[in-house]
């Protein structure tokens, strides 16, 4: 692989991290691939460089730092709260080339005052960028996965549809497609007329038909699912396909996703939306308002931070706050809250977590300009 140069400002960056009480952590370049494939999201999965060990274990070149830092924290059995920083190469397939580049960042693990930790992450990212590229106008965009989930759940959709919509958060094109599907439901495609008829009848008849078909085709010897599991999956798909979102609910969801305003106005706007729509969004709104207050207490100018209800980031492990800091449409920093990730990676207890990454190649270009 071609060598790339460590950014010239890396020493200054590490000083910034140290001043914020972080401990630098190093992780191997070669990582087990499974955690990234399972938890990182479709966008990142497509860009991973995969390989294998001598024993056949699936490995990859490190595509990001959050998962490796969390794995290292778990393996070291370190108590919380802990603040880690990192700086090193990551490897992703990118359309513009430069598949190897440097990232740095901070991961804040175990801080139970989550609103304060969220505010600190946003403020740290802004302050560090301002120190690296002083005098440059930065654009800060903030979203909230938890608020979106609260709206979806309050609409009373079936669990399967809630899961689909929540998983698509941040992918606006896919989300629009799902809303169009909800507005005009259609039957599951590719099914024989006999199977469609059986879906509307007794489940036992459907299972028997699937079992008979599997036996006749010889599929049953290699099938990973039983006839009962396949029948349940078909019924779920049929139910999802036939679900129609009530017209007023579709209007409410569309209205919510169109919200875009300064953070100084966002808590009141969200509370007003929930009241007018009759949606119970309690805890998500309380957390959102507490985060805004904590950001203001740290000196963040909320008029210069934009809240966009439809804004998300293309990683599956986010659970609440998501944000990006940009300059001239180039994302220089991005991060968010990932409270479920450490448990999924094997931690014995729930560990709240928030963090952000800095894209050092883009920062270097901004400095050069």
Beta strands, then each sheet from edge to edge (+ up, - down):
strand 1: 23-24
strand 2: 30-32
strand 3: 50-52
strand 4: 58-61
strand 5: 82-91
strand 6: 100-109
strand 7: 139-144
strand 8: 260-262
strand 9: 305-308
strand 10: 321-327
strand 11: 330-337
strand 12: 353-359
sheet 1: 1+ 5+ 6- 12+ 11- 10+ 7- 9- 8+
sheet 2: 2+ 4- 3+
end
